Amino acid sequence: MQLLLYWRRCSLLLTCLLGLSVGATAQKKPLPGYVITTGGDTLLGAIYPTDPLTQQYKVEFVPLQGTQRHSLDGYQLTSYTYFKDLDTVRFISLPFQKRGSTISRGFLQQVAAGEAQLYYYNSSITLQWQLPYTPVPSITNLTTPSRGIPTYFNPGYYTYTMYSTAPPHAKYPTFSPLKRRGFGRNPARTLVIYRENENHVAQVSTWKFPQDAVTYFSDCPELVADLKAGRYRYRDIPQIVRRYNTWHLTQKPTP
């Protein structure tokens, strides 16, 4: 009986591993897309999606009239976009700064654009994320961005600050967890919201809803009223942000 139970467990584990392997292989199929360089040029071509964390570092891009893959990062591009089924997936280059470190650039997947910018943030969290902070070695380059999570990622706990510019010598972000609170929803992926007139991101998964949403969008009376009336839930945050951004556009004075 024990042998049978052991075999069933091994079979289940093998099935899961095979499923992950097939999924990883499927992700490598090129998808139509384009990149926008820091010089403002739009280049059409194909993009090879990688794992969620690697996509925040670099993108593998093949120009429309070429065959060679180019590995491009947030210092070379302002954004990259690809089309998967009916979805448009867009990553924006953004500056980051961990406390006590230099500013660095990486990508985040855009959920909503406008005055309030909503992004998915994938962290390098592991099962040992509760471990105490340890210093991260300097990262001078990323030679194998598509081979999984490098060993120098630190599973510790950081808070990032975002800035409008980044020096050319800056390193890559570590994308470690922002905060521990709220990680029950998804320990490796969270929503963050950012405004250009602020120098930090707010981790939406830590919000006490709707109270914190009321505070964040306090300048929009109609939205605040609906939030207080319970017309929205936490899952509606992308819809809330888009509504706020639409309202904010109407508040700009006409020239």
Buried (B, 14 or more C-beta within 10 A) or exposed (E): EEEEEEEEEEEEEEEEEEEEEEEEEEBEEBBEBBBBBEEEEEBEBBBBBBBBBBBBBBBBBBBEEEEEBBBBBBBBBBBBBBBBEEEEBBBBBBBBBBEEBEBBBBBBBBBBBBBBBBBBBBBBBBEEBEEEEEEBEEBEEBEEBBEEEBEEBBBBBBEBBBEEEBEEEBBBBBBBBBEEEBBEEBBBBBBBBBBEEEEBBBBBBBBEBBEBBBEBBEEBEEBBEBBEEEEBEBEBBEEBBBBBBEBBEEEEEEE
